Amino acid sequence: MLNSFYLDPYAVTGAGWESLLVLAVVAYFCGCFNGAVIVSKYILRDDVRNHGSGNAGLTNFYRTFGGPLTAVVILTDVLKAVVAVRFGSWYLGYFCGRWGYAANLYISGMWSLFGKYWAGLFCLLGHMFPCMFHFKGGKGILSGGTIAIMIDWRIALVVWGGFLILTVLTRYVSLGSLWAGASFPFVTWYCYPDPVIVALGFACGGLVVWQHRANIKRLLSGTENKFSFHRKS
């Protein structure tokens, strides 16, 4: 199990905590590159957070501006998650060699997996609370969905499958998003029943659900907006 190596005295008191801190900082700043804010504020000169729900996410951007620049928002939020997770996997895999674990493929693989979850968590934090944009970001669905794909196709299948089915059937993007956030830790538990990995899974999924707390209230009151391919004028 990963936790038995995560608490290894040499790894923690030696290079361990420093490497985790470096990875957290890099992943966080990757997450800070919020596509909706960058495109709306610096290209369209009209901050998306001043419109609609006030959220710096793909759905609010599309509803407000639409157009081909939506693809730039998607690309930005996907790429930053890919970079963060790939770096996390490589970075902790690299330190496995320094800690003497590289010869054991299982231990090395678990550290690499831990790196993906650790980087994914801080990438989400950067996306949701970007320091360069007054800590007001998005809700993490596109980036979180990309992180799920980068971690394991089985997790991505459950997360994205439920998201798409619920969104198509109800036209509530928020309902599909809540499924994605809520299901992520449980499918993580099924695929990787390690306490540390599961804890990180619950942290990631919990962040997504927490960011949708206003949507939950609107869903319960029947005032939530349904998604439409025709943006509002």
Backbone hydrogen bonds, N-H to C=O, Kabsch-Sander energy under -0.5 kcal/mol:
donor,donor_aa,acceptor,acceptor_aa,energy
4,S,1,M,-0.6
5,F,1,M,-0.6
5,F,2,L,-1.3
6,Y,2,L,-2.7
7,L,3,N,-1.5
8,D,5,F,-1.6
12,V,8,D,-2.5
13,T,9,P,-2.6
14,G,10,Y,-2.1
16,G,10,Y,-0.5
16,G,11,A,-1.7
17,W,12,V,-1.1
19,S,15,A,-2.3
20,L,16,G,-2.0
21,L,17,W,-2.2
22,V,18,E,-2.4
23,L,19,S,-2.3
24,A,20,L,-2.3
25,V,21,L,-2.3
26,V,22,V,-2.5
27,A,23,L,-2.6
28,Y,24,A,-2.3
29,F,25,V,-2.3
30,C,26,V,-1.8
31,G,27,A,-2.2
32,C,28,Y,-1.3
33,F,30,C,-1.3
34,N,32,C,-2.3
35,G,33,F,-0.6
38,I,34,N,-2.6
39,V,35,G,-2.5
40,S,36,A,-2.0
41,K,37,V,-2.9
42,Y,38,I,-2.0
43,I,38,I,-0.6
43,I,39,V,-1.4
44,L,39,V,-2.4
46,D,40,S,-3.5
50,N,47,D,-2.1
51,H,48,V,-1.7
54,G,51,H,-2.5
56,A,137,G,-1.4
57,G,55,N,-1.1
61,F,57,G,-2.0
62,Y,58,L,-2.8
63,R,59,T,-2.5
64,T,60,N,-1.7
65,F,61,F,-3.3
66,G,61,F,-1.1
70,T,67,G,-1.6
71,A,68,P,-1.5
72,V,68,P,-0.6
73,V,69,L,-1.7
74,I,70,T,-2.3
75,L,71,A,-2.6
76,T,72,V,-2.5
77,D,73,V,-2.3
78,V,74,I,-2.1
79,L,75,L,-2.7
80,K,76,T,-2.1
81,A,77,D,-0.9
82,V,78,V,-2.2
83,V,79,L,-2.9
84,A,80,K,-2.3
85,V,81,A,-2.5
86,R,82,V,-2.5
87,F,83,V,-2.4
88,G,84,A,-2.4
89,S,85,V,-2.4
90,W,86,R,-2.4
91,Y,87,F,-3.3
92,L,88,G,-2.0
93,G,89,S,-1.4
94,Y,90,W,-2.5
95,F,91,Y,-1.8
96,C,92,L,-1.1
97,G,93,G,-0.8
97,G,94,Y,-0.9
98,R,94,Y,-0.9
99,W,95,F,-2.3
100,G,96,C,-0.5
100,G,97,G,-0.7
101,Y,96,C,-3.6
102,A,96,C,-0.9
104,N,101,Y,-1.5
105,L,103,A,-0.9
108,S,104,N,-2.7
109,G,105,L,-2.5
110,M,106,Y,-2.2
111,W,107,I,-2.3
112,S,108,S,-2.2
113,L,109,G,-2.2
114,F,110,M,-2.6
115,G,111,W,-2.3
116,K,112,S,-1.6
117,Y,113,L,-2.1
118,W,114,F,-3.0
119,A,115,G,-2.5
120,G,116,K,-2.5
121,L,117,Y,-2.5
122,F,118,W,-1.8
123,C,119,A,-2.2
124,L,120,G,-2.2
125,L,121,L,-1.9
126,G,122,F,-2.0
127,H,123,C,-2.2
128,M,124,L,-2.7
129,F,125,L,-2.7
133,F,130,P,-1.4
134,H,131,C,-0.9
135,F,130,P,-2.9
136,K,133,F,-1.4
137,G,128,M,-2.0
137,G,135,F,-0.6
138,G,127,H,-1.6
144,G,140,G,-2.0
145,G,141,I,-2.9
146,T,142,L,-1.9
147,I,143,S,-2.3
148,A,144,G,-2.1
149,I,145,G,-1.8
150,M,146,T,-2.3
151,I,147,I,-1.7
152,D,148,A,-2.2
156,A,148,A,-0.5
156,A,152,D,-2.3
157,L,153,W,-2.3
158,V,154,R,-1.7
159,V,155,I,-2.6
160,W,156,A,-2.9
161,G,156,A,-0.5
161,G,157,L,-1.9
162,G,158,V,-2.1
163,F,159,V,-1.8
164,L,160,W,-2.8
165,I,161,G,-2.3
166,L,162,G,-2.4
167,T,163,F,-2.3
168,V,164,L,-2.6
169,L,165,I,-2.4
170,T,166,L,-2.2
171,R,167,T,-2.3
172,Y,166,L,-0.6
173,V,171,R,-0.8
176,G,172,Y,-1.6
177,S,173,V,-2.4
178,L,174,S,-2.4
179,W,175,L,-1.8
180,A,176,G,-2.1
181,G,177,S,-2.5
182,A,178,L,-2.7
183,S,179,W,-2.8
184,F,180,A,-1.5
186,F,182,A,-0.6
187,V,183,S,-2.5
188,T,184,F,-1.9
189,W,185,P,-2.2
190,Y,186,F,-1.7
191,C,187,V,-2.4
192,Y,188,T,-3.5
194,D,192,Y,-2.8
198,V,194,D,-2.9
199,A,195,P,-2.1
200,L,196,V,-2.1
201,G,197,I,-2.2
202,F,198,V,-2.6
203,A,199,A,-2.0
204,C,200,L,-2.5
205,G,201,G,-2.7
206,G,202,F,-2.6
207,L,203,A,-1.9
208,V,204,C,-1.7
209,V,205,G,-2.3
210,W,206,G,-2.7
211,Q,207,L,-2.2
212,H,208,V,-0.6
212,H,209,V,-1.1
213,R,210,W,-1.6
216,I,212,H,-2.0
217,K,213,R,-1.7
218,R,214,A,-2.0
219,L,215,N,-2.7
220,L,216,I,-2.3
221,S,217,K,-1.7
222,G,218,R,-1.0
223,T,218,R,-2.2
224,E,218,R,-1.0
227,F,171,R,-3.9
231,R,229,F,-0.8
232,K,63,R,-0.8
